[in-house]
Amino acid sequence: MDYTKIHYKNASGSETSSDIQKNSVRCPHCKVAMIPQFVYARKKTDTLLSVFCQCTNPTCGETFLAKYVLNRSYYVFSEIQANASMDRKKFSDIIKEISPSFCEIYNQAYAAQQMNLSQICGVGYRKALEFLIKDYIMSSIEEERKDGIKQKNLSKCIKEDISSTNIKAVAARATWIGNDETHYVRKWEDKDIKDLIGMIDLTIRWIESEVETKRLLEEMPLL
């Protein structure tokens, strides 16, 4: 096996070096298998190095991070690291309690949007909206009715099973735009993903307002 020295800072901040195996790695940018140039490293744990690499494909030359793990006396390739973690939307305790699935689906759609996957993130937001609305409805109905809500068309749920005029109005329009994201032909040409996100956010605020108002009235009934 072929090895080279990689220089890095240890936990105390002083410079040190270790042997690293020169094995083939598939570049995450050009997808070509090559032996990267090891530019620098940072020791994360006693057995793990985060290595800053450069692709040696002459037509690429992009940089990336990779994990290398200790194997006896040298480090071997483990996996490519993401260059940056995706932002996540933070939701109130009210929304997290009503629909944890909505929070997760929404953030998956948000991650796709941050990666410029504009053709699929709208579908994810539309799915997140459906989970939010149906979970909100099911949070206040009898157990025997819940299966019916799960199988019901979203537009019908909004029209027939939500009493709040504000939630009904905003969620219905969010559904229209969300449906456009799943269809070949758009009905609302002047609306886009930003409008859908804005309508979902507004729906969230009305739901939070309804829940908070209901709790207040239950805690402080009229004398």
Phi and psi in degrees as GROMACS dihedral restraints (atoms count N, CA, C in turn):
[ dihedral_restraints ]
;  ai    aj    ak    al  type     phi  dphi    fc
    3     4     5     6     1  -102.0    20    10
    4     5     6     7     1   137.2    20    10
    6     7     8     9     1  -129.8    20    10
    7     8     9    10     1   162.5    20    10
    9    10    11    12     1  -142.7    20    10
   10    11    12    13     1   165.4    20    10
   12    13    14    15     1   -88.4    20    10
   13    14    15    16     1   135.1    20    10
   15    16    17    18     1  -117.2    20    10
   16    17    18    19     1   130.4    20    10
   18    19    20    21     1   -98.2    20    10
   19    20    21    22     1   141.9    20    10
   21    22    23    24     1  -161.7    20    10
   22    23    24    25     1   171.2    20    10
   24    25    26    27     1   -98.1    20    10
   25    26    27    28     1   135.1    20    10
   27    28    29    30     1   -84.0    20    10
   28    29    30    31     1  -174.1    20    10
   30    31    32    33     1   -60.5    20    10
   31    32    33    34     1   -29.9    20    10
   33    34    35    36     1   -82.9    20    10
   34    35    36    37     1    -7.5    20    10
   36    37    38    39     1    95.1    20    10
   37    38    39    40     1    -2.4    20    10
   39    40    41    42     1   -86.9    20    10
   40    41    42    43     1   151.9    20    10
   42    43    44    45     1   -73.9    20    10
   43    44    45    46     1   139.8    20    10
   45    46    47    48     1  -149.1    20    10
   46    47    48    49     1  -178.5    20    10
   48    49    50    51     1  -150.6    20    10
   49    50    51    52     1   158.2    20    10
   51    52    53    54     1  -145.3    20    10
   52    53    54    55     1   162.7    20    10
   54    55    56    57     1   -80.3    20    10
   55    56    57    58     1   137.5    20    10
   57    58    59    60     1  -130.1    20    10
   58    59    60    61     1   136.4    20    10
   60    61    62    63     1   -72.9    20    10
   61    62    63    64     1   134.5    20    10
   63    64    65    66     1   -93.0    20    10
   64    65    66    67     1    75.7    20    10
   66    67    68    69     1  -106.5    20    10
   67    68    69    70     1   163.5    20    10
   69    70    71    72     1   -71.7    20    10
   70    71    72    73     1   136.8    20    10
   72    73    74    75     1  -129.8    20    10
   73    74    75    76     1   141.8    20    10
   75    76    77    78     1   -87.5    20    10
   76    77    78    79     1   117.8    20    10
   78    79    80    81     1   -63.0    20    10
   79    80    81    82     1   130.7    20    10
   81    82    83    84     1   -71.9    20    10
   82    83    84    85     1   -10.7    20    10
   84    85    86    87     1   -96.4    20    10
   85    86    87    88     1   -58.7    20    10
   87    88    89    90     1   -94.5    20    10
   88    89    90    91     1   -10.6    20    10
   90    91    92    93     1    69.3    20    10
   91    92    93    94     1    15.0    20    10
   93    94    95    96     1   -89.9    20    10
   94    95    96    97     1   135.6    20    10
   96    97    98    99     1   -79.2    20    10
   97    98    99   100     1   125.4    20    10
   99   100   101   102     1  -155.2    20    10
  100   101   102   103     1   167.1    20    10
  102   103   104   105     1   -92.9    20    10
  103   104   105   106     1   113.2    20    10
  105   106   107   108     1   -72.7    20    10
  106   107   108   109     1   162.3    20    10
  108   109   110   111     1   -86.3    20    10
  109   110   111   112     1   127.8    20    10
  111   112   113   114     1   -89.8    20    10
  112   113   114   115     1   107.8    20    10
  114   115   116   117     1   -83.7    20    10
  115   116   117   118     1   -48.4    20    10
  117   118   119   120     1  -163.8    20    10
  118   119   120   121     1   171.2    20    10
  120   121   122   123     1  -149.5    20    10
  121   122   123   124     1   164.2    20    10
  123   124   125   126     1  -137.7    20    10
  124   125   126   127     1   128.7    20    10
  126   127   128   129     1   -79.3    20    10
  127   128   129   130     1   119.9    20    10
  129   130   131   132     1   -92.8    20    10
  130   131   132   133     1   -41.8    20    10
  132   133   134   135     1  -138.9    20    10
  133   134   135   136     1  -177.1    20    10
  135   136   137   138     1   -63.2    20    10
  136   137   138   139     1   -22.8    20    10
  138   139   140   141     1  -122.4    20    10
  139   140   141   142     1    10.0    20    10
  141   142   143   144     1  -134.3    20    10
  142   143   144   145     1   128.6    20    10
  144   145   146   147     1  -112.8    20    10
  145   146   147   148     1   138.3    20    10
  147   148   149   150     1  -100.7    20    10
  148   149   150   151     1   113.7    20    10
  150   151   152   153     1  -109.3    20    10
  151   152   153   154     1   129.1    20    10
  153   154   155   156     1   -86.9    20    10
  154   155   156   157     1   114.3    20    10
  156   157   158   159     1  -115.2    20    10
  157   158   159   160     1   157.7    20    10
  159   160   161   162     1  -126.6    20    10
  160   161   162   163     1   132.9    20    10
  162   163   164   165     1   -65.2    20    10
  163   164   165   166     1   134.1    20    10
  165   166   167   168     1   -95.8    20    10
  166   167   168   169     1     5.1    20    10
  168   169   170   171     1   -66.6    20    10
  169   170   171   172     1   120.3    20    10
  171   172   173   174     1   -57.1    20    10
  172   173   174   175     1   -26.8    20    10
  174   175   176   177     1   -88.9    20    10
  175   176   177   178     1    -0.6    20    10
  177   178   179   180     1  -116.5    20    10
  178   179   180   181     1   -84.2    20    10
  180   181   182   183     1    76.0    20    10
  181   182   183   184     1    10.2    20    10
  183   184   185   186     1   -72.9    20    10
  184   185   186   187     1   158.6    20    10
  186   187   188   189     1  -104.9    20    10
  187   188   189   190     1   156.9    20    10
  189   190   191   192     1  -159.7    20    10
  190   191   192   193     1   166.0    20    10
  192   193   194   195     1  -103.8    20    10
  193   194   195   196     1   143.3    20    10
  195   196   197   198     1  -139.1    20    10
  196   197   198   199     1   149.3    20    10
  198   199   200   201     1   -94.2    20    10
  199   200   201   202     1   135.0    20    10
  201   202   203   204     1  -125.8    20    10
  202   203   204   205     1   132.6    20    10
  204   205   206   207     1  -112.1    20    10
  205   206   207   208     1   150.6    20    10
  207   208   209   210     1   -72.6    20    10
  208   209   210   211     1   129.5    20    10
  210   211   212   213     1  -127.6    20    10
  211   212   213   214     1    96.6    20    10
  213   214   215   216     1    62.6    20    10
  214   215   216   217     1  -101.0    20    10
  216   217   218   219     1  -112.2    20    10
  217   218   219   220     1     7.3    20    10
  219   220   221   222     1  -143.6    20    10
  220   221   222   223     1   166.4    20    10
  222   223   224   225     1  -103.7    20    10
  223   224   225   226     1   140.4    20    10
  225   226   227   228     1  -124.4    20    10
  226   227   228   229     1   154.4    20    10
  228   229   230   231     1   -62.1    20    10
  229   230   231   232     1   137.7    20    10
  231   232   233   234     1  -114.6    20    10
  232   233   234   235     1   -59.2    20    10
  234   235   236   237     1  -164.8    20    10
  235   236   237   238     1   160.0    20    10
  237   238   239   240     1   -76.6    20    10
  238   239   240   241     1   138.3    20    10
  240   241   242   243     1   -98.3    20    10
  241   242   243   244     1   145.6    20    10
  243   244   245   246     1   -65.4    20    10
  244   245   246   247     1   139.0    20    10
  246   247   248   249     1   -68.2    20    10
  247   248   249   250     1   -25.9    20    10
  249   250   251   252     1  -156.9    20    10
  250   251   252   253     1   145.4    20    10
  252   253   254   255     1   -81.6    20    10
  253   254   255   256     1   151.5    20    10
  255   256   257   258     1   -78.0    20    10
  256   257   258   259     1   145.5    20    10
  258   259   260   261     1   -65.8    20    10
  259   260   261   262     1   152.6    20    10
  261   262   263   264     1  -126.0    20    10
  262   263   264   265     1   138.9    20    10
  264   265   266   267     1   -75.1    20    10
  265   266   267   268     1   131.6    20    10
  267   268   269   270     1   -96.0    20    10
  268   269   270   271     1   133.1    20    10
  270   271   272   273     1  -114.5    20    10
  271   272   273   274     1   155.8    20    10
  273   274   275   276     1   -68.6    20    10
  274   275   276   277     1   163.6    20    10
  276   277   278   279     1   -60.9    20    10
  277   278   279   280     1   -31.9    20    10
  279   280   281   282     1   -60.8    20    10
  280   281   282   283     1   -49.5    20    10
  282   283   284   285     1   -69.2    20    10
  283   284   285   286     1   -39.7    20    10
  285   286   287   288     1   -64.4    20    10
  286   287   288   289     1   -33.3    20    10
  288   289   290   291     1   -74.1    20    10
  289   290   291   292     1   -40.8    20    10
  291   292   293   294     1   -67.4    20    10
  292   293   294   295     1   -47.1    20    10
  294   295   296   297     1  -149.2    20    10
  295   296   297   298     1    85.3    20    10
  297   298   299   300     1   -62.1    20    10
  298   299   300   301     1   -29.5    20    10
  300   301   302   303     1   -64.8    20    10
  301   302   303   304     1   -40.7    20    10
  303   304   305   306     1   -57.5    20    10
  304   305   306   307     1   -46.1    20    10
  306   307   308   309     1   -59.9    20    10
  307   308   309   310     1   -41.8    20    10
  309   310   311   312     1   -71.0    20    10
  310   311   312   313     1   -45.8    20    10
  312   313   314   315     1   -63.6    20    10
  313   314   315   316     1   -43.1    20    10
  315   316   317   318     1   -57.1    20    10
  316   317   318   319     1   -45.3    20    10
  318   319   320   321     1   -71.5    20    10
  319   320   321   322     1   -27.2    20    10
  321   322   323   324     1   -67.9    20    10
  322   323   324   325     1   -41.1    20    10
  324   325   326   327     1   -64.7    20    10
  325   326   327   328     1   -39.5    20    10
  327   328   329   330     1   -63.7    20    10
  328   329   330   331     1   -39.6    20    10
  330   331   332   333     1   -62.7    20    10
  331   332   333   334     1   -43.1    20    10
  333   334   335   336     1   -61.3    20    10
  334   335   336   337     1   -39.6    20    10
  336   337   338   339     1   -63.7    20    10
  337   338   339   340     1   -40.3    20    10
  339   340   341   342     1   -67.1    20    10
  340   341   342   343     1   -23.8    20    10
  342   343   344   345     1   -91.4    20    10
  343   344   345   346     1    12.0    20    10
  345   346   347   348     1    62.7    20    10
  346   347   348   349     1    28.8    20    10
  348   349   350   351     1   -89.3    20    10
  349   350   351   352     1    66.2    20    10
  351   352   353   354     1   -67.6    20    10
  352   353   354   355     1   -21.2    20    10
  354   355   356   357     1   -82.8    20    10
  355   356   357   358     1   -12.3    20    10
  357   358   359   360     1  -119.1    20    10
  358   359   360   361     1   -20.5    20    10
  360   361   362   363     1   -66.5    20    10
  361   362   363   364     1   -31.9    20    10
  363   364   365   366     1   -62.4    20    10
  364   365   366   367     1   -37.3    20    10
  366   367   368   369     1   -63.1    20    10
  367   368   369   370     1   -40.0    20    10
  369   370   371   372     1   -65.1    20    10
  370   371   372   373     1   -42.5    20    10
  372   373   374   375     1   -63.6    20    10
  373   374   375   376     1   -38.7    20    10
  375   376   377   378     1   -63.5    20    10
  376   377   378   379     1   -40.3    20    10
  378   379   380   381     1   -66.5    20    10
  379   380   381   382     1   -41.7    20    10
  381   382   383   384     1   -59.3    20    10
  382   383   384   385     1   -42.8    20    10
  384   385   386   387     1   -58.6    20    10
  385   386   387   388     1   -43.2    20    10
  387   388   389   390     1   -62.3    20    10
  388   389   390   391     1   -42.1    20    10
  390   391   392   393     1   -64.8    20    10
  391   392   393   394     1   -40.7    20    10
  393   394   395   396     1   -61.5    20    10
  394   395   396   397     1   -49.5    20    10
  396   397   398   399     1   -65.8    20    10
  397   398   399   400     1   -47.0    20    10
  399   400   401   402     1   -68.3    20    10
  400   401   402   403     1   -39.8    20    10
  402   403   404   405     1   -66.3    20    10
  403   404   405   406     1   -35.6    20    10
  405   406   407   408     1   -63.8    20    10
  406   407   408   409     1   -44.7    20    10
  408   409   410   411     1   -63.0    20    10
  409   410   411   412     1   -45.4    20    10
  411   412   413   414     1   -71.3    20    10
  412   413   414   415     1   -16.2    20    10
  414   415   416   417     1   -70.6    20    10
  415   416   417   418     1   -11.8    20    10
  417   418   419   420     1  -133.5    20    10
  418   419   420   421     1    21.7    20    10
  420   421   422   423     1  -123.2    20    10
  421   422   423   424     1   169.7    20    10
  423   424   425   426     1   -68.6    20    10
  424   425   426   427     1   150.4    20    10
  426   427   428   429     1   -56.6    20    10
  427   428   429   430     1   -39.0    20    10
  429   430   431   432     1   -68.8    20    10
  430   431   432   433     1   -15.3    20    10
  432   433   434   435     1   -91.5    20    10
  433   434   435   436     1   -11.4    20    10
  435   436   437   438     1   -68.2    20    10
  436   437   438   439     1   -38.2    20    10
  438   439   440   441     1   -61.2    20    10
  439   440   441   442     1   -36.5    20    10
  441   442   443   444     1   -64.4    20    10
  442   443   444   445     1   -40.0    20    10
  444   445   446   447     1   -66.2    20    10
  445   446   447   448     1   -40.9    20    10
  447   448   449   450     1   -59.5    20    10
  448   449   450   451     1   -35.9    20    10
  450   451   452   453     1   -92.7    20    10
  451   452   453   454     1    -7.2    20    10
  453   454   455   456     1   -81.0    20    10
  454   455   456   457     1   146.7    20    10
  456   457   458   459     1   -57.1    20    10
  457   458   459   460     1   137.0    20    10
  459   460   461   462     1   -59.4    20    10
  460   461   462   463     1   -44.0    20    10
  462   463   464   465     1   -60.4    20    10
  463   464   465   466     1   -38.1    20    10
  465   466   467   468     1   -68.9    20    10
  466   467   468   469     1   -37.4    20    10
  468   469   470   471     1   -59.3    20    10
  469   470   471   472     1   -45.8    20    10
  471   472   473   474     1   -63.7    20    10
  472   473   474   475     1   -43.0    20    10
  474   475   476   477     1   -72.1    20    10
  475   476   477   478     1   -39.1    20    10
  477   478   479   480     1  -103.6    20    10
  478   479   480   481     1   -21.6    20    10
  480   481   482   483     1  -119.4    20    10
  481   482   483   484     1     3.7    20    10
  483   484   485   486     1  -115.4    20    10
  484   485   486   487     1   127.2    20    10
  486   487   488   489     1   -90.4    20    10
  487   488   489   490     1   -28.4    20    10
  489   490   491   492     1   -66.5    20    10
  490   491   492   493     1   123.2    20    10
  492   493   494   495     1   -62.9    20    10
  493   494   495   496     1   -40.2    20    10
  495   496   497   498     1   -68.5    20    10
  496   497   498   499     1   -46.5    20    10
  498   499   500   501     1   -62.3    20    10
  499   500   501   502     1   -43.7    20    10
  501   502   503   504     1   -58.5    20    10
  502   503   504   505     1   -45.9    20    10
  504   505   506   507     1   -67.7    20    10
  505   506   507   508     1   -46.1    20    10
  507   508   509   510     1   -73.6    20    10
  508   509   510   511     1   -43.7    20    10
  510   511   512   513     1   -64.3    20    10
  511   512   513   514     1   -35.8    20    10
  513   514   515   516     1   -61.5    20    10
  514   515   516   517     1   -44.1    20    10
  516   517   518   519     1   -71.5    20    10
  517   518   519   520     1   -34.3    20    10
  519   520   521   522     1   -62.7    20    10
  520   521   522   523     1   -37.4    20    10
  522   523   524   525     1   -64.8    20    10
  523   524   525   526     1   -41.0    20    10
  525   526   527   528     1   -57.5    20    10
  526   527   528   529     1   -48.2    20    10
  528   529   530   531     1   -69.6    20    10
  529   530   531   532     1   -37.8    20    10
  531   532   533   534     1   -62.1    20    10
  532   533   534   535     1   -39.6    20    10
  534   535   536   537     1   -64.3    20    10
  535   536   537   538     1   -36.0    20    10
  537   538   539   540     1   -58.7    20    10
  538   539   540   541     1   -33.6    20    10
  540   541   542   543     1   -70.1    20    10
  541   542   543   544     1   -14.9    20    10
  543   544   545   546     1  -105.8    20    10
  544   545   546   547     1    -5.9    20    10
  546   547   548   549     1  -109.8    20    10
  547   548   549   550     1   156.6    20    10
  549   550   551   552     1   -67.4    20    10
  550   551   552   553     1   -45.2    20    10
  552   553   554   555     1  -105.5    20    10
  553   554   555   556     1   130.1    20    10
  555   556   557   558     1   -89.4    20    10
  556   557   558   559     1   139.3    20    10
  558   559   560   561     1   -89.0    20    10
  559   560   561   562     1   -27.9    20    10
  561   562   563   564     1  -114.8    20    10
  562   563   564   565     1    80.1    20    10
  564   565   566   567     1   -64.7    20    10
  565   566   567   568     1   -26.6    20    10
  567   568   569   570     1   -89.8    20    10
  568   569   570   571     1     4.7    20    10
  570   571   572   573     1  -116.1    20    10
  571   572   573   574     1   148.3    20    10
  573   574   575   576     1  -140.1    20    10
  574   575   576   577     1  -165.1    20    10
  576   577   578   579     1   -62.3    20    10
  577   578   579   580     1   -33.3    20    10
  579   580   581   582     1   -64.2    20    10
  580   581   582   583     1   -38.2    20    10
  582   583   584   585     1   -66.5    20    10
  583   584   585   586     1   -40.3    20    10
  585   586   587   588     1   -61.4    20    10
  586   587   588   589     1   -46.2    20    10
  588   589   590   591     1   -62.1    20    10
  589   590   591   592     1   -42.3    20    10
  591   592   593   594     1   -62.2    20    10
  592   593   594   595     1   -39.2    20    10
  594   595   596   597     1   -70.4    20    10
  595   596   597   598     1   -36.4    20    10
  597   598   599   600     1   -64.3    20    10
  598   599   600   601     1   -44.0    20    10
  600   601   602   603     1   -60.5    20    10
  601   602   603   604     1   -41.0    20    10
  603   604   605   606     1   -67.1    20    10
  604   605   606   607     1   -39.6    20    10
  606   607   608   609     1   -59.6    20    10
  607   608   609   610     1   -43.2    20    10
  609   610   611   612     1   -58.5    20    10
  610   611   612   613     1   -45.3    20    10
  612   613   614   615     1   -65.0    20    10
  613   614   615   616     1   -38.7    20    10
  615   616   617   618     1   -67.9    20    10
  616   617   618   619     1   -38.3    20    10
  618   619   620   621     1   -63.8    20    10
  619   620   621   622     1   -45.6    20    10
  621   622   623   624     1   -60.3    20    10
  622   623   624   625     1   -40.6    20    10
  624   625   626   627     1   -63.5    20    10
  625   626   627   628     1   -43.0    20    10
  627   628   629   630     1   -63.2    20    10
  628   629   630   631     1   -44.9    20    10
  630   631   632   633     1   -65.2    20    10
  631   632   633   634     1   -45.0    20    10
  633   634   635   636     1   -64.5    20    10
  634   635   636   637     1   -39.8    20    10
  636   637   638   639     1   -65.2    20    10
  637   638   639   640     1   -42.4    20    10
  639   640   641   642     1   -61.7    20    10
  640   641   642   643     1   -41.9    20    10
  642   643   644   645     1   -65.2    20    10
  643   644   645   646     1   -41.6    20    10
  645   646   647   648     1   -61.6    20    10
  646   647   648   649     1   -45.1    20    10
  648   649   650   651     1   -66.7    20    10
  649   650   651   652     1   -33.4    20    10
  651   652   653   654     1   -71.5    20    10
  652   653   654   655     1   -35.6    20    10
  654   655   656   657     1   -76.5    20    10
  655   656   657   658     1   -29.3    20    10
  657   658   659   660     1  -131.4    20    10
  658   659   660   661     1    71.7    20    10
  660   661   662   663     1   -67.6    20    10
  661   662   663   664     1   158.3    20    10
  663   664   665   666     1   -61.8    20    10
  664   665   666   667     1   138.6    20    10
